[in-house]
Amino acid sequence: MIRTYTLKQRAILAAAGFTLLSAPTIAQDTKLMAKASTLADKVEPQVIEWRRHFHEHPELSNRETETAARIAAELKKMGIEVETGVAKHGVVGILKGGKPGPVVALRADIDGLPVTERANIPFASKAKGTYNGNEVGVMHACGHDTHIAMLLGAAEVLSSMKNDLKGTVKFLFQPAEEGAPAGEEGGARLMVKEGVLEKGPKPEVIFGLHINSQTEVGTLKYRPGGIMAGADVFRIKVKGKQVHGANPWAGVDPIVVSSQIIYGLQTIISRQTELTEDAAVITVGMIHGGVRNNIIPEEVQMEGTIRTLDKEMQKKIHDKIRLTATNIAESAGATAEVEIEEMAAITYNEPALTEKMLPTLQATAGKGKVVLMNAMTGAEDFSYFQQEIPGLYLFVGGMPKGQNPAKAPAHHTPDFYVDESGMKLGVKTLTNLTLDYMNGKGKR
């Protein structure tokens, strides 16, 4: 029997140096891994070519028409059954192995960002797009182009080994991971809503990975439990009483009230949240109010983000934001309306599955190249697949060897850069996770 732990128990055990997991691991089929490795070496030039194509031709969330068409065409060349138009521009591929066994899902995200590229590479993006009504540059500034290429590479390897497969592979090429445009649905949540996991063969597990520009090539990073934060957006509307700026006592100043609310929100983290359990963040990123220097406005609006790694903590923080904003406003004679919307759930690596697949990661990357990482406060909508079936999400190195991580261009920036030699490890990782899970006969 596999024992389960609360998030707090996991944190205590991890801090004490104990192993948190108790699921049986699986033995690798060394012959199959060797065959897959040879095929991955062979497909690497094609993976690089795919990556450069997608990098040079990025498309924004929910606008990935040409990207999806190219993905579908490549999968069909491999003899893989293809479905398009999933969650607008998602692509699903089905590869049935030569032997019976479990269904394994592999996922890559496919959308770009509204960022104008500055990196000095021959295949730099010059693409333009429209984002929230504004013309913008478009760039794969988070590495989704490498994710597409690595998953296509894994599809090529696995389709070449079709007769050896003990089960079925479901390839999910997901649009709109960066968030659908205002007023639209999209991403993993919409794929799940449309039944992507339920239609056709239902996967037992799902694996995914993300390139990291500040992790050296050849390295894998993992974490059981919460690896990336849940992300919520909060909006607070503060209403006061408009008055001439020369006579503030005659009205209620929502700008001053808003500043007090912002300070109060920060004390939720610094004084009211047990950060020894898990990290949490509240950030106010936008504030708007007023039109003239000598008029105290009637209303101020602010918007920000909440990041949490624990569901219980998330609920407490939501409650405290509402309480803090409304009470501070009331004390000044103003009112505050609070709205909180979930943008991404907590990316949670099922602990038993993580332990089960850890030997596969170590055999794939090599000794000392699989690193237990701290949780990240960035968010990933891969989490919505993990809410339906057990999932494992990893990071693969994309930083040139010997570079200082502190000086490597960060994700979501114009100078973002990936060393393409790191992608081969991603192909091998996705391939070996699939093979070893199938050979381990799936569920234990």
Secondary structure, 3 states (H helix, E strand, C coil): CCCCCCHHHHHHHHHCCCCCCCCCCCCCCHHHHHHHHHHHHHHHHHHHHHHHHHHHCCCCCCCCHHHHHHHHHHHHHCCCEEEEEECCCEEEEEEECCEEEEEEEEEEECCCECCCCCCCCCCCCCCEEEECCEEEECECCCCHHHHHHHHHHHHHHHHHCHHHCEEEEEEEEECCCCCCCCCCCCHHHHHHHCCCCCCCCCCCEEEEEEEEEEEECCCEEECCEEEECEEEEEEEEEECECEECCCHHHCECHHHHHHHHHHHHHHHHHHHCCCCCCCEEEEEEEEEECCCCCEECCEEEEEEEEEECCHHHHHHHHHHHHHHHHHHHHHCCCEEEEEEEEEECCEEECHHHHHHHHHHHHHHHCCCCEEECCCECCCCCCHHHHCCCCEEEEEEEEECCCCCHHHCCCCCCCCCCCCHHHHHHHHHHHHHHHHHHHHCCCCC
